[in-house]
Each structure stands twice: as structure tokens, then as C-alpha cells.
Amino acid sequence: MRSLAALILLAALSVAGPALAQPAPTPLAPASPATAVPAPPAGRSVDQDTDFAKGMLALHERSIQMARTQISRGRDAKLRKLARRIAVSQRREAAFLREWLGNR
């Protein structure tokens, strides 16, 4: 019975072939000291808070645009209702982010 299981496993591995030969990605692996704090990308500062606020503001503005489009063109009443709620909450959060950035 063990040899049959081993044979099945061997056959499965041979079919999988190259996909199993490559190392699995490790996105949560700890960073080495040399890469622990990379330089910020172009257009970014070294201030995480400011970068976060700017990035989220851009995301919120795009979400508001998408919600407006759904409200004006969408056919499904439930999705239009959801879009209205999203637009309200995203406007409120975008206003907070603009104010926060203005105080920096």
C-alpha cells in the first residue's frame, strides 16, 4: 500500500514538473538589514504619514468619480444606493485627508 501511494505521489510530482522546481515566493520573509528600509520611490517622501495621506486621497478621489458614474449611469438601484453611500463616506474621508495635509 505504501509503495502504491509513493508511486502515485511520484507520478503527480513528475506531471507538475517545473512548477514545483521553482522556490515558493516568501512575501512575508523578514527583510535583510540592507533592504529593511528601502529608499522611497520617485515622488515619495521619507514621511510615511504624508505618503499614506497623499496616496489615500488619490484613491478616495477616484472612488468618488466611480461612485458618481454609477449614480448617474448605473441601472441597478441597489448599486446606485451603495454608490451614494460610498460617495458620502469617501468625500468625508477625503476632506479629512486634505485638511491633515494642509496642516503639515
PyMOL commands that set and color helices and strands:
alter all, ss='L'
color gray80, all
select helices_A, chain A and resi 2-16+18-21+48-73+77-102
alter helices_A, ss='H'
color red, helices_A
deselect
rebuild
show_as cartoon
